[in-house]
Amino acid sequence: MFGRGIGPLEIFLIVVVVLIVFGAGRLPEVGRGIGTAIKEFRGTIGNKNDSETADSEKSEAKDDEKSA
């Protein structure tokens, strides 16, 4: 159970617990909220990586100017 990752039984138990806690009526709303949160998280990570890449390109350009 611990070394193999999440199997079908564990996924089934998670779904049952979520249904008990939130109910079938609110399940689409909860799923939408989780999806939005994941999308924002990935966007933030992507923006951070893009800015780091831009910063490294700027520093490389400055190094090239100094060596020339």
Helices and strands as residue ranges (DSSP letters): H 8-67
